């Protein structure tokens, strides 16, 4: 069975928490699942890898929880904190949604891409 965007959105919406454990790498990774979950208003627990793509946008304890990569105790603690606190889960999910809309909206991404292309073209 193919998983369509609509099916995937419904899966995220049924989740209480989305966990994105990553290896500590330099390249950005986990981008799609993190932003999709945040756009669905779900709190995300994400490994704080060297390649985290926007350190200003991800504020641990506010719109996500960042945990050291490979630290299973920190991961377990973060999961328990969110699963055991409905108010925190709701607050963090709302902040995640707001961040996804404000920082990662398609219009903003398009503008950033156009600026990048213009900069590269000037350099040529």
C-alpha positions as CSV (number, residue, x, y, z in Angstrom):
1,X,0.0,0.0,0.0
2,X,1.3,3.4,-1.0
3,X,1.4,6.0,1.8
4,X,0.0,9.2,0.3
5,X,0.5,12.6,1.8
6,X,-3.0,12.5,3.2
7,X,-2.5,9.1,4.9
8,X,0.8,10.3,6.3
9,X,-0.8,13.5,7.7
10,X,-3.5,11.4,9.3
11,X,-0.8,9.2,10.9
12,X,0.9,12.3,12.3
13,X,-2.4,13.7,13.6
14,X,-3.0,10.5,15.6
15,X,0.4,10.6,17.3
16,X,0.8,12.1,20.7
17,X,4.6,12.6,20.2
18,X,6.9,12.2,17.2
19,X,10.4,11.0,18.0
20,X,13.2,11.6,15.4
21,X,16.4,9.8,16.7
22,X,19.3,10.6,14.5
23,X,23.0,9.8,14.3
24,X,25.3,12.7,14.9
25,X,26.2,13.7,11.3
26,X,27.1,17.0,9.7
27,X,24.6,17.0,6.9
28,X,21.0,18.0,7.6
29,X,18.8,14.9,8.1
30,X,15.4,14.2,9.5
31,X,14.1,17.4,7.9
32,X,10.9,16.1,6.3
33,X,9.5,14.1,9.2
34,X,10.3,16.8,11.7
35,X,8.6,19.6,9.7
36,X,5.6,17.4,8.8
37,X,5.0,16.5,12.4
38,X,5.4,20.1,13.5
39,X,3.0,21.3,10.8
40,X,0.5,18.8,12.2
41,X,0.9,20.4,15.6
42,X,2.8,17.5,17.2
43,X,5.6,17.9,19.7
44,X,8.9,16.5,18.3
45,X,11.8,15.0,20.1
46,X,14.8,15.4,17.9
47,X,18.5,14.5,18.2
48,X,20.6,17.6,18.5
49,X,23.0,16.6,15.8
50,X,25.9,18.7,14.4
51,X,23.9,19.0,11.1
52,X,20.8,20.5,12.7
53,X,19.6,22.7,9.9
54,X,18.2,25.7,11.8
55,X,19.4,26.2,15.4
56,X,17.5,29.5,15.7
57,X,14.2,27.9,14.8
58,X,14.4,24.8,17.1
59,X,14.2,25.9,20.7
60,X,14.4,22.9,23.1
61,X,11.7,23.0,25.7
62,X,9.7,25.4,23.6
63,X,8.8,24.1,20.2
64,X,10.6,20.7,20.4
65,X,12.9,18.8,22.7
66,X,16.5,18.3,21.6
67,X,18.4,15.4,23.0
68,X,22.0,14.4,22.6
69,X,22.3,11.8,19.8
70,X,22.7,8.3,21.1
71,X,21.7,9.3,24.7
72,X,18.9,6.7,25.4
73,X,18.4,8.0,28.9
74,X,17.7,11.6,27.7
75,X,15.5,10.2,25.0
76,X,13.5,8.1,27.5
77,X,13.2,11.1,29.8
78,X,11.9,13.4,27.0
79,X,9.4,10.9,25.8
80,X,8.1,10.3,29.4
81,X,7.9,14.1,30.0
82,X,5.7,14.6,27.0
83,X,3.5,11.5,27.4
84,X,2.9,12.3,31.1
85,X,2.0,16.0,30.7
86,X,-1.0,16.8,28.5
87,X,-0.5,20.6,29.0
88,X,3.2,20.5,28.0
89,X,2.3,18.3,25.0
90,X,-0.4,20.7,23.8
91,X,1.8,23.8,24.4
92,X,4.8,22.4,22.6
93,X,2.6,21.1,19.7
94,X,1.0,24.5,19.3
95,X,4.5,26.2,19.3
96,X,5.7,23.6,16.8
97,X,2.8,24.4,14.5
98,X,3.5,28.1,14.8
99,X,7.2,27.6,14.0
100,X,6.4,25.5,11.0
101,X,4.1,28.1,9.6
102,X,6.3,31.1,10.4
103,X,9.8,29.8,9.7
104,X,9.3,27.0,7.2
105,X,6.3,28.2,5.1
106,X,6.7,27.6,1.4
107,X,6.6,31.3,0.6
108,X,9.5,32.0,2.9
109,X,11.4,29.0,1.6
110,X,10.8,30.2,-2.0
111,X,12.1,33.7,-1.1
112,X,15.2,32.2,0.5
113,X,15.9,30.0,-2.5
114,X,15.5,33.0,-4.9
115,X,17.9,35.0,-2.8
116,X,20.4,32.2,-2.8
117,X,20.1,31.8,-6.6
118,X,20.6,35.5,-7.1
119,X,23.7,35.5,-4.9
120,X,25.2,32.6,-6.8
121,X,24.4,34.2,-10.2
122,X,26.1,37.4,-9.1
123,X,29.2,35.4,-8.1
124,X,29.5,34.0,-11.6
